[in-house]
């Protein structure tokens, strides 16, 4: 069984690459999706986050108001560290459980890819047999965030600034996928990496 870390800066197209790996047979464990699931109303993780940052981050019926929480943590590194110290351990526990379930499946391909946006920032590279980094020039990522996701430019820049640099991500990379050209070009790179994973 091979465990691979997949990461890339916001707007790099990491989810697109993850989908390609999934189509080739890999099991994808999406840290962002797990984080969203853990923030559902009534969850212990959301209760702890609300206790830490105040009930103004919740609607009257207990749903997380993501922009309110983002406003707090993206402008304050200590607040961001507090949030990460609550959420990240819970995400890792759930990821480990999903990995166990995947391995037990009769049609398991032997490849688990954990899609972790903050892989470099959280120092988790050592947990994996290899790391795939999806990379696009920062200007193109900014353009995608504004045009495709509808983010305000200042908000997009602030989020990008909280993440690791391309250089830092390259330091932990086994392979780098250049996702700045066509989807066919990206797929060709992903296919080549998946073929190498089979040989590991």
Secondary structure as UniProt FT lines:
FT   STRAND          2..8
FT   TURN            10..11
FT   HELIX           14..23
FT   TURN            24..25
FT   STRAND          27..30
FT   HELIX           31..38
FT   TURN            41..42
FT   HELIX           44..53
FT   HELIX           55..57
FT   TURN            60..61
FT   HELIX           66..73
FT   TURN            74..75
FT   HELIX           77..104
FT   TURN            106..107
FT   STRAND          111..115
FT   TURN            117..123
FT   HELIX           125..127
FT   STRAND          130..135
FT   HELIX           138..147
FT   HELIX           153..161
FT   HELIX           166..172
FT   STRAND          175..178
FT   HELIX           183..199
//
